[in-house]
Amino acid sequence: MLGELERNGRVVVFDMEAGVGTLLRLQPGQADVVLLIAEPTAKSIEVARRAAEISEGRARVIIVANKVRDDADVERIRAALGGHQLVVVPEDEAIARADRDGLAPIDVDPQAAGVQAVVELAGQLRSAP
């Protein structure tokens, strides 16, 4: 299926289930980048750590530190997953409000810190080789 979607200039994003099952089936070259979302909780960090190990050699790994409240949250995630590019998305009321209202966060507050972090990540992904 992925091969049929592949075209120059096309970006395909899959939002896969949490956990590592899907990654175990990912073959090298089937994805350029794997984004692993890690919240600053022990369980989330451990799942991201296992997913990063599985993804090594299959695709470039970017860790998205999500719902980060302070530097201690960032350091907790970096300590467990520090060998990878890290993108920080702060805890943001605009994103929570958009989720409650069923809206896109960028439509609720395009200048919110969390929204801007995701916009910057999208730009990095578009310009990646």
C-alpha positions in Angstrom: 0.0 0.0 0.0 2.8 2.5 0.9 4.5 1.8 -2.5 1.3 2.9 -4.3 1.2 6.2 -2.4 4.8 7.0 -2.9 5.5 9.9 -5.4 8.0 12.6 -5.5 6.9 15.6 -3.4 4.2 13.7 -1.6 4.1 13.4 2.1 2.1 10.6 3.7 1.6 10.6 7.5 0.2 7.5 9.3 -1.1 7.8 12.8 -0.5 4.3 14.1 -1.7 2.7 17.3 0.3 3.2 20.4 2.9 0.5 21.1 5.4 -1.4 19.0 3.4 -4.0 17.0 3.2 -2.0 13.8 6.9 -1.0 14.0 7.9 -4.7 14.2 6.4 -5.2 10.7 8.1 -2.0 9.3 10.8 -3.0 6.8 13.9 -0.7 6.1 13.0 1.8 3.4 9.3 1.7 3.9 9.3 4.9 5.9 11.7 7.9 5.8 10.9 9.0 9.3 9.2 7.5 12.4 7.9 10.1 14.8 7.6 8.7 18.3 5.5 10.7 20.7 6.6 10.6 24.3 4.8 12.3 27.2 6.7 12.9 30.4 5.4 9.8 32.2 7.3 6.6 32.9 5.0 4.4 30.8 5.1 6.7 27.8 8.8 7.1 27.9 9.4 3.3 28.2 7.1 2.6 25.2 8.9 5.3 23.2 12.3 3.8 24.2 11.3 0.3 23.0 9.8 1.8 19.8 13.0 3.7 19.1 15.1 0.5 19.5 12.9 -1.3 17.1 12.9 1.6 14.6 16.7 1.8 14.5 17.9 1.0 11.0 14.4 1.0 9.6 13.9 4.8 9.4 15.1 8.0 10.9 13.7 8.5 14.4 12.4 11.8 15.8 11.2 11.9 19.3 8.3 14.3 20.0 8.3 15.3 23.7 4.6 16.0 24.1 2.7 17.9 26.8 6.0 19.1 28.4 5.5 21.4 31.3 9.1 22.3 32.3 12.8 21.6 31.7 12.6 18.6 34.1 10.1 16.9 31.7 12.4 17.6 28.7 15.4 16.2 30.6 13.5 13.1 31.7 12.7 12.3 28.0 16.1 13.3 26.7 17.8 11.0 29.3 15.9 8.0 28.1 15.9 8.8 24.3 18.8 11.2 23.9 20.3 9.6 20.9 17.6 11.0 18.6 16.5 14.3 17.4 14.1 15.8 20.0 11.2 18.1 19.2 9.5 19.7 22.3 5.7 20.4 22.2 4.7 22.2 25.4 1.6 21.6 27.3 -0.8 24.1 25.8 -4.3 25.0 26.7 -5.1 26.0 23.1 -4.4 22.4 22.0 -6.5 21.0 24.8 -9.4 23.4 24.0 -9.3 22.5 20.3 -9.4 18.8 21.2 -12.4 19.3 23.5 -14.2 21.3 20.8 -13.3 19.0 17.9 -11.3 21.7 16.1 -7.8 21.8 14.6 -5.5 23.6 17.1 -4.1 25.8 14.4 -7.7 27.1 13.9 -8.1 27.9 17.6 -4.8 29.7 18.2 -2.2 29.6 15.4 0.3 31.5 17.6 0.0 29.1 20.6 3.4 27.7 21.7 2.3 24.1 21.1 0.8 24.9 17.7 4.0 26.7 16.7 6.1 23.7 17.7 4.1 21.4 15.5 4.2 23.8 12.6 8.0 23.9 12.9 8.2 20.1 13.0 6.0 20.0 9.8 8.5 22.3 8.2 11.4 20.2 9.2 9.7 17.1 7.8 8.9 18.8 4.5 12.5 19.9 4.0 14.1 16.6 5.1 15.9 14.6 2.4 
